[in-house]
Amino acid sequence: MAAYEVWATNDPFEWTQCLLETDDRQQATAKAQALFESNKFRFIAIDHDGNTIWSNDPDTPAEDN
């Protein structure tokens, strides 16, 4: 299992798509930034080992990591 996962959704109640799994934090951050700038998805998050470390969804706050 990869250490970092980038998730995206347009559904305010469910995270629908895992768009990247990687062990590279920089790659995960770059993918999330590109998705954010594309305006294709309403919400984007980065998970690290099952914990959300970054999210633009106010209902999915990032945990201290």
CORSUL-V710657 format. One record per backbone hydrogen bond with DSSP energy under -1.0 kcal/mol. CO is the residue of the C=O (numbers start at 1). NH is the residue of the N-H. Records with the same first field share a line. If there is no record, write none. Layout:
CO = NH  NH
//
This chain:
3 = 49
4 = 22
5 = 47
6 = 19  20
7 = 45
8 = 17
9 = 43
17 = 8
20 = 6
22 = 4
24 = 28
25 = 29
26 = 30
27 = 31
28 = 32
29 = 33
30 = 34
31 = 35
32 = 36
33 = 37
34 = 38
43 = 9
44 = 56
45 = 7
46 = 53  54
47 = 5
48 = 51
51 = 48
52 = 63
54 = 46
57 = 60
//
